[in-house]
């Protein structure tokens, strides 16, 4: 992609930033929209827009057009993912909510890159999104009905204007880390100032939105949940596990191909085991939650993910494929288990009519963790090496685990 558009490698990352900033800031707004007009309606709109966005990205003549396509893709992702968890839980009885979330996962299309170039990554998704849009009409017949949100004491336009401010605050906050990644440029002083201003203004807007929620007669989060320390403890854990775990797919390939002198085939196979471990953790979550309880599984998975990062940090001291394989599978399994059990608790904590908001929260915490992880780990790699990256990642998680040893921090039930 960089070669086709004549760009420096550092410039191409804005193709990812445009996507993440867009869907990260809009997710909660579209989740609220789904609760109001119907989750399936919002979901279908996202699939239709995704066909347009992927088409634009596939045949983009310039990098500017590609970025426009990525922004459209971000809007489509926000529309789809904000309501997808809500739809997944509505395909089964409420008692099987964990099973539905365990089966819910991302589409895989990376092999197209090997045969079709970077355009193939987008092109192969066009028929997939079109097929999903057609299949959504069958989905309408299997969804459990959910009562729409009750009429609110304030006009709908006013409510969405307020959550629009939240979207702006999230966008400004998430823009700060990518800007800090540009400090190597000659205008470093101005870039640092812009990053600080973006983060400060973004956090101020989010704080102002939170204050309006405290006095609102129809807050997006019920007052009991907004004041529940366990709820916010879970959100902190979700951000941290995504933040720390992102060091695995982002940094481990550099270590395997560089310092550890693994072949490209061996490195690819090892990284695949991490992804397979994540899928295995998601699949095992319903049975483990039934046996041990959702809260205990959430807490245990966080600790196991920390242990996996410690094991990765020890790669130079304990060389060999078996150790690397075990550490990657363990870390991936723990991440998959956490995502399902954490998501289950968030979905259960909000009313059925607010499942769009609940599903969006789980995606926003993931996005925040990934954005900050992508910005920090690459910078830290240059100064500490990959061992330092995983030492910091594991330490952050272990400290949080020690601060939240009591099960009440991990359970939404008394």
Helices and strands as residue ranges (DSSP letters): H 2-5, G 11-13, H 14-37, H 39-58, H 63-89, G 94-96, H 97-103, H 112-116, H 118-139, H 156-180, H 188-215, H 223-226, H 229-257, H 264-292, H 294-313, H 321-349, G 352-354, H 355-403, G 407-409
